[in-house]
């Protein structure tokens, strides 16, 4: 039997059950849409069909529109490829059909799936079902009537909140808001839905077209007040993203001129947005994130992942406690080892604090917190390591200390145990060189704070076994991280690519550019904070510790400034002691501290970079480029050396590890939108003026000269293709 299809079965009660079959989430592909129209036409023509129940196969109603269509539209530049599902399918086929439809929802109804359900005359779901319209997170707006029906069902206030934040809810909330009409167990879902549909056809229950409802919208003055507040929220949370404002415009059109007019406005906006740079970036990020766990010669060689049940974490500092938190909230036991009872208690207390933070934010229940703490154990020696499946070392960046730890755990742990290190800079081959188990050694590089940041860099050496890599990919997904496999080098993928970010910012400061202006330019671009506020928050310790490591590894292309040394000498350690480039007071936003000017003056005097001692005249765009183009240049070297498998891996790593704006698609995707030729020319000019920090890499130069994108790693293949064409 065909796997992608729409099935229909008519019961003796006169109810036709139409089922969407498109595993894994029953997405609305062109084939499914055609099948729905066909089955509805058949149901309308049959005299024995009185009503319809619409559902999905395999415990899922519908996960939404097939976004592969978006990619096709963006490749061709033809928005007419976007099908008209709003009028043709939802209105004409379902909502305005002579026979009523009840949506029987199990598992999920997201995006186009929820819009399909809202076009039905009633909705019944199982208790665990999830509902949401996450389209804005992909750069588009709901395009099947969601901007019109959603506010009419749940009210404008709740609708705008959920739409702008791409928020999902479960059945209990959905019923309280009016999105669904009833909740039934999985066993009773179809029975209850059939009965409900029949009662509508028999006029025992009202037949409701959600597009025609106005009772939940409120008065015009209330509407305008809610929309005005929503527009203010949009400016705060999405200043560079047009889809949020566009969504509100479509809602307003429907309120002012009726639901059908709103549908037409929604359709027009959808076709305009699909080719915007924001949508292209977000769609690229979506697919990039799903591609990272497809690792050649690891995930495609029929290996089966082993179960990781118990993990040991060595070091209960900021990183170790955060990593331990990740595991215990996902039901994986943790043994935390520290040097002494004082450090151990501090680590355990930090973990408890992390969990309490989740509880306060509503991300964790008190019961779940208790359960998580019950599988956490603190120890002062290795005696509990005899049955652990993985050890993660999280001590300070000291080579000899790490080497001795790896010798100890090799002696104490079972032969299948994975030996992972959270180092961010030290070569893994050096860490494991005194062991006989180098096939089990791997990098598990979490980003701070580890229990919050979503990225996990999995660092393999030439000797790491495929089984160990697969196991860490699997456990990474189990603890809800996005695991990206990278090859071993100084700084790995993210820190290696972005070391010029901070150095470029310092370079500009030493040319006389205002430090706080630099931060403002980068936040306007979309970074959550500028490089100097970021350094304040992170502290200067790590930056000072790795400064010489990067200078040694990448001789001739780093910029060494004394800025952070001077800050520390002045008693400034950043946010940790309330004194950095900014001033910090509890409950208040950081405020620029203009008293750092004397430190900046001394730093500039020592660097002696300013031409003729004068501040350079530079635009905001040049500030942005002089910081980010060197990052792109280093990304080119990372691609050239094969540190990542594909350019899109580096894109998603930059988004999740450095908070590069997701709507810009990642560092390489953004660079390709700027153009390799443009970046190469600017870097060349600055290199001639300021030196090798800006010198273009061979990888960048080749692609600029040949007019190729930076994401194209194999130029030879591109040349062959060009010749064939």
C-alpha positions as CSV (number, residue, x, y, z in Angstrom):
1,X,0.0,0.0,0.0
2,X,1.2,3.5,-0.9
3,X,2.8,5.3,2.1
4,X,1.9,8.8,1.1
5,X,-1.9,9.0,0.4
6,X,-5.2,10.1,1.7
7,X,-7.5,7.2,2.8
8,X,-11.3,7.3,3.3
9,X,-13.5,4.8,5.1
10,X,-17.3,5.2,5.4
11,X,-18.9,3.6,8.4
12,X,-22.5,2.3,8.8
13,X,-23.3,5.4,10.8
14,X,-22.8,7.5,7.6
15,X,-19.5,9.2,8.8
16,X,-16.6,9.2,6.4
17,X,-13.2,9.1,8.2
18,X,-10.6,10.8,5.9
19,X,-7.1,10.0,7.0
20,X,-3.9,11.8,6.1
21,X,-1.1,9.3,5.6
22,X,2.4,10.9,5.1
23,X,4.9,9.7,7.7
24,X,6.4,10.9,9.9
25,X,4.2,13.9,10.7
26,X,1.6,13.8,7.9
27,X,2.8,17.0,6.2
28,X,0.7,18.6,3.6
29,X,2.6,17.8,0.4
30,X,1.1,18.5,-3.0
31,X,0.1,14.8,-3.2
32,X,-1.8,15.0,0.2
33,X,-3.6,18.2,-0.9
34,X,-4.7,16.6,-4.1
35,X,-5.8,13.5,-2.2
36,X,-7.8,15.6,0.3
37,X,-9.7,17.3,-2.5
38,X,-10.4,14.0,-4.2
39,X,-11.7,12.3,-1.1
40,X,-13.8,15.3,-0.1
41,X,-15.3,15.4,-3.6
42,X,-16.2,11.7,-3.3
43,X,-17.7,12.2,0.2
44,X,-19.9,15.1,-1.1
45,X,-21.1,13.0,-4.0
46,X,-22.1,9.9,-1.9
47,X,-25.6,9.9,-0.5
48,X,-24.6,7.5,2.3
49,X,-22.1,10.1,3.7
50,X,-23.7,12.5,6.2
51,X,-20.6,13.9,7.9
52,X,-16.8,13.7,7.9
53,X,-14.1,13.2,10.4
54,X,-10.6,14.4,9.4
55,X,-7.7,12.7,11.1
56,X,-4.0,11.7,10.7
57,X,-2.3,8.3,10.6
58,X,0.1,7.0,13.2
59,X,-1.0,9.1,16.2
60,X,-0.3,12.5,14.6
61,X,-2.9,14.8,13.0
62,X,-0.7,17.0,10.8
63,X,2.6,18.6,11.2
64,X,1.9,21.4,8.7
65,X,2.7,22.4,5.2
66,X,5.7,20.7,3.5
67,X,8.4,23.3,3.7
68,X,10.4,21.6,1.0
69,X,8.2,23.7,-1.3
70,X,9.6,26.9,0.2
71,X,13.1,25.7,-0.8
72,X,12.0,25.0,-4.3
73,X,10.4,28.5,-4.6
74,X,13.6,30.1,-3.3
75,X,15.7,28.2,-5.8
76,X,13.5,29.1,-8.8
77,X,12.5,32.6,-7.6
78,X,8.9,31.7,-8.6
79,X,6.3,32.4,-5.8
80,X,3.5,31.1,-8.0
81,X,4.7,27.6,-7.0
82,X,3.1,28.3,-3.6
83,X,-0.3,26.5,-3.8
84,X,-3.5,28.3,-2.9
85,X,-4.5,26.1,0.1
86,X,-6.3,28.8,2.0
87,X,-9.2,29.3,-0.4
88,X,-9.2,26.2,-2.5
89,X,-8.7,23.6,0.2
90,X,-9.7,25.1,3.6
91,X,-12.6,27.3,2.5
92,X,-14.0,25.7,-0.6
93,X,-13.3,22.1,0.1
94,X,-13.8,21.9,3.9
95,X,-15.4,25.0,5.5
96,X,-18.0,25.8,2.9
97,X,-18.8,22.1,2.1
98,X,-22.4,21.1,2.5
99,X,-21.4,18.3,4.9
100,X,-19.8,19.1,8.3
101,X,-16.2,18.1,9.3
102,X,-14.9,17.4,12.7
103,X,-11.1,17.3,13.2
104,X,-10.0,14.3,15.3
105,X,-6.6,15.5,16.6
106,X,-3.9,13.3,18.1
107,X,-0.2,14.0,18.7
108,X,0.2,17.4,17.0
109,X,-1.6,20.0,14.9
110,X,1.1,22.5,14.0
111,X,1.3,25.2,11.3
112,X,-0.8,24.2,8.3
113,X,-2.1,21.3,10.3
114,X,-3.7,23.5,12.8
115,X,-5.0,25.8,10.1
116,X,-6.6,22.8,8.4
117,X,-8.2,21.9,11.8
118,X,-9.5,25.4,12.3
119,X,-11.3,25.2,8.9
120,X,-13.3,22.2,10.3
121,X,-16.6,22.8,12.0
122,X,-15.4,21.4,15.3
123,X,-12.2,20.0,16.9
124,X,-11.7,17.2,19.4
125,X,-8.2,16.1,20.6
126,X,-6.4,13.7,22.8
127,X,-4.9,15.2,26.1
128,X,-1.3,15.2,24.9
129,X,-1.9,16.9,21.6
130,X,0.2,20.0,20.8
131,X,-1.1,23.0,19.0
132,X,0.7,26.0,17.5
133,X,1.4,28.3,14.5
134,X,5.2,28.5,14.4
135,X,5.4,29.9,10.8
136,X,7.0,33.2,12.0
137,X,10.0,31.2,13.2
138,X,10.5,30.3,9.5
139,X,10.2,33.8,8.2
140,X,6.6,33.4,6.8
141,X,3.1,33.9,8.2
142,X,0.3,31.4,8.5
143,X,-0.8,31.0,4.9
144,X,-3.9,28.8,5.2
145,X,-6.1,31.2,7.2
146,X,-4.4,31.1,10.5
147,X,-4.1,34.9,10.8
148,X,-7.9,35.1,10.5
149,X,-9.4,32.0,12.3
150,X,-7.0,31.8,15.2
151,X,-8.0,35.3,16.7
152,X,-11.6,34.4,16.1
153,X,-11.3,31.2,18.1
154,X,-9.0,32.1,21.0
155,X,-9.4,35.9,21.1
156,X,-7.0,38.5,19.7
157,X,-4.9,38.9,22.8
158,X,-4.0,35.3,23.1
159,X,-3.6,34.9,19.3
160,X,-1.1,37.7,18.9
161,X,0.9,36.5,21.8
162,X,1.1,32.9,20.5
163,X,1.7,34.0,16.9
164,X,4.5,36.5,17.7
165,X,6.3,34.1,20.0
166,X,5.6,30.9,17.9
167,X,4.3,29.4,21.1
168,X,2.8,25.9,21.4
169,X,0.2,24.7,23.8
170,X,-1.3,21.4,24.8
171,X,-5.0,20.3,24.7
172,X,-6.0,21.5,28.2
173,X,-4.9,25.0,27.4
174,X,-6.3,24.8,23.9
175,X,-9.8,23.9,25.2
176,X,-9.7,26.7,27.8
177,X,-8.9,29.2,25.1
178,X,-11.7,27.9,22.8
179,X,-9.4,26.4,20.1
180,X,-10.8,22.9,20.5
181,X,-14.3,21.8,21.6
182,X,-13.6,18.6,23.6
183,X,-10.9,16.3,24.8
184,X,-11.1,12.5,24.5
185,X,-8.7,9.6,25.1
186,X,-6.9,8.1,22.2
187,X,-9.2,5.0,22.4
188,X,-12.3,7.2,22.3
189,X,-11.2,9.9,19.9
190,X,-12.7,8.6,16.7
191,X,-15.9,7.4,18.3
192,X,-16.5,10.8,20.0
193,X,-15.6,12.6,16.8
194,X,-17.9,10.6,14.7
195,X,-20.8,11.1,17.1
196,X,-20.1,14.8,17.3
197,X,-20.0,15.1,13.4
198,X,-23.3,13.3,13.1
199,X,-24.9,15.6,15.7
200,X,-23.8,18.6,13.7
201,X,-25.3,17.1,10.6
202,X,-28.5,16.4,12.5
203,X,-28.5,20.0,13.8
204,X,-28.2,18.8,17.4
205,X,-25.0,20.8,17.6
206,X,-24.2,24.1,15.9
207,X,-22.3,24.1,12.7
208,X,-19.7,26.8,13.2
209,X,-17.5,28.5,10.5
210,X,-14.7,30.0,12.5
211,X,-13.9,32.5,9.7
212,X,-17.4,34.1,10.2
213,X,-17.1,34.5,14.0
214,X,-16.5,37.9,15.5
215,X,-17.6,37.3,19.1
216,X,-14.0,36.7,20.4
217,X,-12.4,39.8,18.6
218,X,-13.8,42.5,20.9
219,X,-14.7,46.1,20.0
220,X,-12.6,48.0,17.5
221,X,-11.1,50.1,20.2
222,X,-10.0,47.0,22.1
223,X,-8.6,45.5,18.8
224,X,-6.6,48.6,18.0
225,X,-5.2,48.7,21.6
226,X,-4.1,45.0,21.4
227,X,-2.6,45.4,18.0
228,X,-0.7,48.6,19.0
229,X,0.8,46.7,22.0
230,X,1.6,43.8,19.7
231,X,3.5,46.1,17.3
232,X,5.5,47.5,20.2
233,X,6.4,43.9,21.3
234,X,7.4,43.2,17.7
235,X,9.9,46.1,17.6
236,X,11.4,44.7,20.8
237,X,11.7,41.0,19.9
238,X,12.1,41.1,16.1
239,X,13.3,44.5,15.0
240,X,14.9,43.1,11.8
241,X,12.2,40.6,10.8
242,X,9.4,41.7,8.6
243,X,7.1,38.6,9.1
244,X,6.0,39.7,12.6
245,X,4.7,43.1,11.4
246,X,3.2,41.4,8.3
247,X,1.3,39.0,10.4
248,X,-0.3,41.8,12.4
249,X,-1.2,43.6,9.2
250,X,-3.0,40.5,7.9
251,X,-4.9,40.2,11.2
252,X,-5.9,43.9,11.1
253,X,-7.1,43.6,7.5
254,X,-9.5,40.8,8.6
255,X,-10.8,42.7,11.6
256,X,-11.4,45.9,9.5
257,X,-12.8,44.3,6.3
258,X,-13.9,40.8,7.2
259,X,-12.4,37.3,7.4
260,X,-12.4,36.7,3.6
261,X,-10.6,40.0,2.9
262,X,-8.1,39.0,5.6
263,X,-7.5,35.7,3.7
264,X,-6.7,37.5,0.5
265,X,-4.3,39.9,2.4
266,X,-2.6,36.9,4.1
267,X,-2.1,35.1,0.7
268,X,-0.6,38.2,-0.9
269,X,1.8,38.7,2.1
270,X,2.8,35.1,2.1
271,X,4.0,35.3,-1.6
272,X,5.9,38.5,-0.9
273,X,7.7,37.1,2.2
274,X,8.7,33.7,0.7
275,X,11.6,35.4,-1.3
276,X,12.7,37.7,1.5
277,X,16.3,37.4,2.8
278,X,14.9,36.8,6.3
279,X,12.8,33.8,5.1
280,X,15.7,32.4,3.1
281,X,18.0,32.6,6.1
282,X,15.5,31.0,8.4
283,X,14.6,28.2,6.0
284,X,18.3,27.5,5.5
285,X,18.8,27.3,9.3
286,X,15.8,24.9,9.6
287,X,17.3,22.5,7.0
288,X,20.9,22.9,8.3
289,X,19.9,22.0,11.8
290,X,18.2,18.8,10.6
291,X,21.3,17.8,8.5
292,X,23.9,18.0,11.2
293,X,23.4,14.5,12.6
294,X,23.8,12.9,9.1
295,X,27.5,12.1,9.4
296,X,29.2,10.1,6.6
297,X,30.8,6.8,7.7
298,X,29.1,7.2,11.1
299,X,25.3,7.3,10.8
300,X,25.1,5.5,7.5
301,X,27.0,2.3,8.2
302,X,24.4,0.3,10.2
303,X,25.9,0.9,13.6
304,X,23.5,0.8,16.5
305,X,24.0,3.4,19.3
306,X,24.7,2.0,22.8
307,X,22.5,3.1,25.7
308,X,24.1,5.7,28.0
309,X,22.5,5.1,31.4
310,X,25.1,6.6,33.8
311,X,27.5,9.5,33.3
312,X,30.3,10.7,35.5
313,X,31.2,14.4,35.5
314,X,34.6,15.5,36.8
315,X,34.6,19.0,38.1
316,X,31.6,20.8,39.5
317,X,32.3,24.3,38.4
318,X,30.1,26.4,36.2
319,X,30.5,24.1,33.2
320,X,30.5,20.8,35.1
321,X,27.4,21.6,37.1
322,X,25.6,22.8,33.9
323,X,26.5,19.6,32.1
324,X,25.4,17.5,35.0
325,X,22.1,19.4,35.0
326,X,21.5,18.5,31.3
327,X,21.7,14.8,32.0
328,X,19.7,14.5,35.2
329,X,16.7,16.5,33.8
330,X,16.7,14.0,31.0
331,X,16.7,10.9,33.3
332,X,20.4,10.0,32.9
333,X,22.1,9.3,36.2
334,X,25.1,11.5,37.1
335,X,28.0,11.0,39.5
336,X,29.7,14.3,40.1
337,X,33.3,14.1,41.3
338,X,35.2,16.9,43.0
339,X,38.6,17.4,44.8
340,X,37.1,18.1,48.2
341,X,33.8,18.3,50.0
342,X,33.7,22.1,49.9
343,X,34.0,22.1,46.1
344,X,31.6,19.2,45.9
345,X,28.9,20.9,48.0
346,X,29.2,24.0,45.9
347,X,28.8,22.0,42.7
348,X,25.7,20.2,44.0
349,X,24.2,23.5,45.2
350,X,24.8,25.0,41.7
351,X,23.0,22.1,40.1
352,X,20.1,22.5,42.5
353,X,20.0,26.2,41.7
354,X,19.9,25.4,37.9
355,X,16.9,23.2,38.5
356,X,15.2,25.8,40.7
357,X,15.7,28.3,37.8
358,X,13.8,26.0,35.4
359,X,11.0,25.5,38.0
360,X,10.6,29.3,38.3
361,X,10.4,29.7,34.5
362,X,7.7,26.9,34.4
363,X,10.0,24.6,32.4
364,X,10.2,22.0,35.1
365,X,7.8,20.8,37.8
366,X,8.7,20.4,41.5
367,X,8.2,16.6,41.1
368,X,10.5,16.5,38.1
369,X,13.1,18.5,40.0
370,X,13.0,16.0,42.9
371,X,13.3,13.1,40.5
372,X,16.3,14.7,38.8
373,X,18.1,15.3,42.1
374,X,17.4,11.7,43.1
375,X,19.7,10.4,40.3
376,X,22.6,12.8,41.2
377,X,25.4,11.6,43.4
378,X,28.5,13.5,44.6
379,X,31.8,11.7,45.2
380,X,35.4,12.5,46.1
381,X,37.1,9.5,44.5
382,X,36.8,7.2,41.5
383,X,35.3,4.2,43.3
384,X,31.8,4.9,41.8
385,X,33.2,5.0,38.3
386,X,33.3,1.2,37.9
387,X,30.0,1.0,36.0
388,X,29.7,4.4,34.2
389,X,29.0,4.5,30.5
390,X,30.7,7.9,29.9
391,X,33.0,10.3,31.8
392,X,33.0,14.0,30.9
393,X,36.1,15.9,32.3
394,X,35.4,19.6,33.0
395,X,38.4,20.8,34.9
396,X,40.5,23.9,34.3
397,X,42.5,24.1,31.0
398,X,45.7,22.5,32.4
399,X,47.3,19.8,30.1
400,X,49.1,17.8,32.8
401,X,46.0,17.7,35.0
402,X,43.8,16.5,32.2
403,X,46.3,13.9,31.2
404,X,46.5,12.5,34.8
405,X,42.7,12.4,35.0
406,X,42.5,10.4,31.8
407,X,45.1,7.9,33.0
408,X,43.0,7.5,36.3
409,X,39.7,7.0,34.5
410,X,41.2,4.5,32.1
411,X,42.2,2.4,35.1
412,X,38.9,2.7,37.0
413,X,36.2,2.7,34.3
414,X,34.8,-0.3,32.4
415,X,36.2,-1.1,28.9
416,X,33.2,0.3,27.0
417,X,33.2,3.6,28.8
418,X,33.5,6.8,26.7
419,X,36.2,9.3,27.8
420,X,35.0,12.8,26.9
421,X,36.6,16.2,27.6
422,X,34.9,19.6,27.7
423,X,38.1,21.4,26.8
424,X,37.6,24.4,24.4
425,X,41.2,24.8,23.3
426,X,43.5,21.9,24.0
427,X,44.3,19.3,21.4
428,X,42.6,16.0,22.2
429,X,45.5,14.0,21.1
430,X,47.7,15.6,23.7
431,X,45.0,15.1,26.5
432,X,44.8,11.4,25.7
433,X,48.4,10.6,24.7
434,X,49.3,8.8,28.0
435,X,46.3,6.4,27.7
436,X,45.9,3.2,25.7
437,X,42.3,4.0,24.9
438,X,42.5,6.8,22.3
439,X,39.7,5.2,20.3
440,X,37.4,6.1,23.2
441,X,38.6,9.7,23.6
442,X,36.3,12.4,22.2
443,X,35.5,16.1,22.8
444,X,32.1,17.0,24.2
445,X,32.3,20.8,24.0
446,X,29.3,22.4,25.6
447,X,28.7,26.1,25.5
448,X,28.1,28.3,28.6
449,X,25.7,28.1,30.4
450,X,25.7,24.4,29.5
451,X,22.2,23.7,30.8
452,X,20.8,26.5,28.5
453,X,22.9,26.7,25.4
454,X,21.7,24.2,22.7
455,X,24.9,23.4,20.9
456,X,27.2,20.4,21.5
457,X,30.4,20.3,19.5
458,X,31.4,16.6,19.2
459,X,35.2,16.7,18.5
460,X,36.7,13.6,17.0
461,X,40.3,12.7,16.5
462,X,41.8,10.5,13.8
463,X,41.6,7.6,16.3
464,X,38.1,8.1,17.8
465,X,35.9,5.1,16.9
466,X,32.7,5.5,14.8
467,X,30.8,3.8,17.7
468,X,31.9,6.4,20.2
469,X,31.0,9.2,17.8
470,X,27.5,7.7,17.2
471,X,26.9,7.2,20.9
472,X,27.7,10.8,21.7
473,X,25.5,12.0,18.8
474,X,22.7,9.9,20.3
475,X,23.1,11.0,23.9
476,X,23.4,14.6,22.7
477,X,20.0,14.4,21.1
478,X,18.7,12.6,24.3
479,X,19.7,15.6,26.4
480,X,18.1,17.9,23.9
481,X,21.2,19.4,22.4
482,X,22.0,19.9,18.7
483,X,25.2,17.8,18.2
484,X,27.6,18.8,15.5
485,X,30.6,16.6,14.7
486,X,33.8,18.5,14.0
487,X,37.4,17.5,13.6
488,X,40.2,18.2,16.1
489,X,42.0,21.6,15.9
490,X,42.7,24.5,18.2
491,X,39.3,26.1,19.1
492,X,37.4,23.4,17.1
493,X,34.7,25.0,14.9
494,X,33.0,27.8,16.8
495,X,35.7,29.3,18.9
496,X,38.2,28.9,16.0
497,X,35.9,30.7,13.6
498,X,35.0,33.4,16.0
499,X,38.3,34.3,17.6
500,X,38.6,37.3,15.2
501,X,35.3,38.6,16.4
502,X,36.6,39.9,19.7
503,X,40.0,40.6,18.2
504,X,38.5,42.7,15.4
505,X,36.5,44.7,17.9
506,X,39.6,45.3,19.9
507,X,41.4,46.3,16.7
508,X,38.8,49.0,16.1
509,X,39.0,50.3,19.7
510,X,42.7,50.7,19.2
511,X,42.0,52.7,16.0
512,X,40.0,55.1,18.2
513,X,36.4,53.8,17.5
514,X,34.1,54.2,20.4
515,X,33.7,50.9,22.3
516,X,30.0,51.3,23.1
517,X,29.3,52.3,19.4
518,X,30.8,49.0,18.3
519,X,28.4,47.1,20.7
520,X,25.5,49.1,19.3
521,X,26.4,48.3,15.7
522,X,26.6,44.6,16.4
523,X,23.3,44.4,18.3
524,X,21.6,46.4,15.5
525,X,22.9,43.7,13.1
526,X,21.1,41.1,15.3
527,X,23.7,39.8,17.8
528,X,22.0,39.6,21.2
529,X,24.9,41.6,22.7
530,X,28.0,43.3,21.4
531,X,31.5,41.9,21.8
532,X,32.4,44.0,24.8
533,X,29.2,43.4,26.8
534,X,29.6,39.7,25.9
535,X,33.1,39.7,27.3
536,X,31.9,41.4,30.4
537,X,29.3,38.6,30.9
538,X,31.8,35.8,30.2
539,X,34.6,37.4,32.2
540,X,38.1,38.1,31.0
541,X,39.8,35.0,32.5
542,X,39.1,32.6,29.6
543,X,40.0,35.2,27.0
544,X,43.3,35.8,28.7
545,X,44.0,32.1,29.1
546,X,43.4,31.3,25.4
547,X,44.9,34.4,23.9
548,X,48.4,32.9,23.7
549,X,47.1,29.5,22.5
550,X,45.5,31.1,19.5
551,X,48.5,33.4,18.9
552,X,50.7,30.3,18.8
553,X,48.4,28.2,16.7
554,X,47.6,30.9,14.1
555,X,50.9,32.8,13.9
556,X,50.8,36.0,12.0
557,X,47.0,36.5,11.7
558,X,46.0,37.3,15.3
559,X,45.7,40.7,16.9
560,X,47.1,41.0,20.4
561,X,45.8,43.8,22.5
562,X,46.5,44.5,26.2
563,X,42.9,45.7,26.8
564,X,41.8,42.8,29.0
565,X,45.0,42.8,31.0
566,X,44.6,46.5,31.7
567,X,41.0,45.9,32.7
568,X,42.0,43.2,35.2
569,X,44.9,45.4,36.5
570,X,42.3,48.1,37.2
571,X,40.2,45.7,39.3
572,X,37.6,45.1,36.6
573,X,36.5,41.6,36.0
574,X,33.2,42.2,34.2
575,X,29.8,41.3,35.4
576,X,31.2,38.9,38.1
577,X,32.3,41.8,40.2
578,X,30.0,44.4,38.8
579,X,32.7,46.4,37.1
580,X,33.6,46.0,33.4
581,X,33.1,48.1,30.3
582,X,29.6,48.4,31.8
583,X,28.3,49.0,35.3
584,X,26.0,46.3,36.8
585,X,23.3,46.7,39.4
586,X,20.9,44.0,40.3
587,X,17.6,44.3,38.5
588,X,18.9,46.9,36.0
589,X,20.2,46.7,32.5
590,X,24.0,47.2,32.1
591,X,25.0,50.8,31.7
592,X,28.1,52.0,29.8
593,X,30.9,53.0,32.2
594,X,32.5,56.0,30.7
595,X,35.3,55.9,33.4
596,X,36.9,53.1,31.3
597,X,38.1,55.8,29.0
598,X,41.4,56.2,30.8
599,X,42.0,52.4,30.3
600,X,41.2,52.7,26.6
601,X,43.5,55.7,26.2
602,X,46.4,53.7,27.7
603,X,45.6,50.7,25.6
604,X,45.6,52.9,22.4
605,X,48.9,54.5,23.5
606,X,50.5,51.1,23.8
607,X,49.1,49.7,20.6
608,X,50.0,52.9,18.6
609,X,47.7,52.0,15.7
610,X,45.9,55.3,15.1
611,X,47.2,56.9,11.9
612,X,49.0,60.2,13.0
613,X,47.5,59.6,16.4
614,X,44.0,60.5,15.1
615,X,40.8,58.6,15.4
616,X,39.8,57.0,12.1
617,X,36.6,58.1,10.4
618,X,34.5,55.1,9.8
619,X,30.8,54.3,9.1
620,X,28.7,51.9,11.0
621,X,28.7,49.5,8.0
622,X,32.5,49.5,8.0
623,X,32.5,48.8,11.7
624,X,30.3,45.8,11.1
625,X,32.4,44.6,8.2
626,X,35.8,45.1,9.9
627,X,34.6,42.8,12.7
628,X,32.6,40.2,10.8
629,X,34.7,39.9,7.6
630,X,37.7,38.5,9.5
631,X,35.3,36.0,11.1
632,X,34.2,34.9,7.6
633,X,37.8,34.7,6.5
634,X,38.6,32.3,9.4
635,X,35.4,30.3,8.5
636,X,36.9,29.9,5.1
637,X,40.0,28.3,6.6
638,X,37.8,26.0,8.8
639,X,36.0,24.9,5.6
640,X,39.3,24.5,3.7
641,X,40.8,22.3,6.5
642,X,37.7,20.1,6.7
643,X,37.1,20.9,10.4
644,X,33.3,20.7,9.6
645,X,31.6,18.3,7.3
646,X,29.7,20.9,5.3
647,X,29.3,24.7,5.3
648,X,25.8,24.5,6.7
649,X,27.2,22.8,9.8
650,X,29.3,25.9,10.5
651,X,26.2,28.0,9.8
652,X,24.1,26.3,12.5
653,X,27.1,26.2,14.9
654,X,27.4,29.9,14.6
655,X,23.7,30.4,15.3
656,X,23.5,28.1,18.3
657,X,27.1,28.6,19.7
658,X,27.6,32.3,19.1
659,X,24.0,33.5,18.7
660,X,24.7,34.7,15.2
661,X,21.2,35.9,14.0
662,X,19.3,32.9,12.8
663,X,17.4,34.9,10.3
664,X,20.7,35.7,8.5
665,X,21.2,31.9,8.0
666,X,24.5,31.6,9.7
667,X,28.0,33.0,9.1
668,X,28.7,31.3,5.7
669,X,25.1,31.8,4.4
670,X,25.3,35.5,5.3
671,X,28.7,35.9,3.7
672,X,27.4,34.4,0.5
673,X,24.6,37.0,0.5
674,X,27.2,39.7,0.8
675,X,29.4,38.1,-1.9
676,X,32.9,36.5,-1.8
677,X,34.2,39.2,-4.2
678,X,33.1,42.1,-1.9
679,X,34.5,40.5,1.2
680,X,37.8,39.6,-0.5
681,X,38.3,43.2,-1.9
682,X,37.6,44.8,1.5
683,X,39.9,42.4,3.4
684,X,42.7,43.0,0.8
685,X,42.4,46.7,1.2
686,X,42.5,46.5,5.0
687,X,45.4,44.1,4.9
688,X,47.4,46.5,2.9
689,X,46.7,49.3,5.4
690,X,46.7,47.4,8.7
691,X,48.5,44.1,8.2
692,X,47.9,40.4,8.1
693,X,45.0,40.2,10.6
694,X,42.9,41.0,7.6
695,X,44.8,39.0,4.9
696,X,42.3,37.0,2.8
697,X,42.7,33.2,3.0
698,X,43.5,31.2,-0.2
699,X,40.0,29.6,0.0
700,X,38.3,33.0,0.0
701,X,40.6,34.3,-2.7
702,X,39.9,31.4,-5.1
703,X,36.1,31.7,-4.7
704,X,36.2,35.5,-5.1
705,X,38.3,35.2,-8.3
706,X,36.1,32.5,-9.8
707,X,32.8,34.1,-8.6
708,X,31.8,31.1,-6.5
709,X,30.0,31.0,-3.2
710,X,32.0,30.3,0.0
711,X,29.6,27.4,0.8
712,X,30.9,25.5,-2.3
713,X,33.7,23.5,-0.7
714,X,34.6,21.4,-3.8
715,X,35.6,23.9,-6.5
716,X,36.9,21.1,-8.8
717,X,33.4,19.6,-9.0
718,X,31.9,23.1,-9.7
719,X,34.4,23.6,-12.5
720,X,33.4,20.2,-14.1
721,X,29.7,21.1,-13.8
722,X,30.3,24.5,-15.4
723,X,32.2,22.8,-18.3
724,X,29.3,20.4,-18.9
725,X,26.8,23.2,-18.9
